[in-house]
Amino acid sequence: MEARAAADADYSAALLHYILDGSTLELRELARPFDDPMRSPFFNVVCSIDSAHLHFRLGRTQARSA
């Protein structure tokens, strides 16, 4: 995903949006060019990224509230 973002400005913008404000569905769409995001074991990779993303977003929300 990082390599594609470096080579494709539209993909890069979509990835940045996901990182800052995106949803699980957006991550699945970003992952789709690489494999079916619902297929195991790729599903586990997508879930792991999404879980880390949730912790990142929660941290940002808490920092804004402080």
MARBATI-356359 format. One record per residue (C-alpha): residue number from 1; x, y, z; residue in one letter. Coordinates in pm, whole numbers. Each point is the difference from the previous one (the first is absolute). Example, Ala and Ser with C-alpha at 12.3 -4.5 7.8 and 13.67 -1.06 7.14 Angstrom:
<rs>
{r 1 {1230 -450 780} A};
{r 2 {137 344 -66} S};
</rs>
This chain:
<rs>
{r 1 {0 0 0} M};
{r 2 {286 235 84} E};
{r 3 {175 -65 -331} A};
{r 4 {-320 57 -195} R};
{r 5 {-66 323 193} A};
{r 6 {349 122 -92} A};
{r 7 {-68 -65 -368} A};
{r 8 {-368 104 -26} D};
{r 9 {-114 342 124} A};
{r 10 {-370 -94 8} D};
{r 11 {69 -316 200} Y};
{r 12 {227 201 230} S};
{r 13 {-277 252 68} A};
{r 14 {-249 -281 69} A};
{r 15 {246 -171 236} L};
{r 16 {67 324 187} L};
{r 17 {-373 59 34} H};
{r 18 {-42 -351 142} Y};
{r 19 {282 56 249} I};
{r 20 {-141 329 125} L};
{r 21 {-377 -50 -23} D};
{r 22 {-84 -318 -187} G};
{r 23 {-207 -307 71} S};
{r 24 {40 -376 -20} T};
{r 25 {-181 -1 -333} L};
{r 26 {249 250 -142} E};
{r 27 {289 -220 112} L};
{r 28 {-157 -299 -173} R};
{r 29 {-26 198 -323} E};
{r 30 {364 110 31} L};
{r 31 {105 -363 56} A};
{r 32 {-211 -144 -284} R};
{r 33 {266 48 -275} P};
{r 34 {234 -231 189} F};
{r 35 {-241 -283 83} D};
{r 36 {-355 -60 116} D};
{r 37 {-5 168 343} P};
{r 38 {-256 -252 124} M};
{r 39 {213 -303 -90} R};
{r 40 {200 -161 278} S};
{r 41 {292 48 80} P};
{r 42 {-8 339 -176} F};
{r 43 {-307 79 210} F};
{r 44 {218 -28 313} N};
{r 45 {244 255 -141} V};
{r 46 {-279 245 -81} V};
{r 47 {-153 -50 347} C};
{r 48 {338 61 164} S};
{r 49 {47 324 -191} I};
{r 50 {-353 107 87} D};
{r 51 {53 -81 368} S};
{r 52 {318 209 11} A};
{r 53 {-188 276 -180} H};
{r 54 {-273 -5 264} L};
{r 55 {258 43 278} H};
{r 56 {158 289 -194} F};
{r 57 {-337 172 -42} R};
{r 58 {-94 -50 364} L};
{r 59 {332 153 103} G};
{r 60 {-62 301 -224} R};
{r 61 {-350 43 141} T};
{r 62 {126 -17 358} Q};
{r 63 {281 249 -76} A};
{r 64 {-250 247 -145} R};
{r 65 {-220 -36 311} S};
{r 66 {285 68 244} A};
</rs>
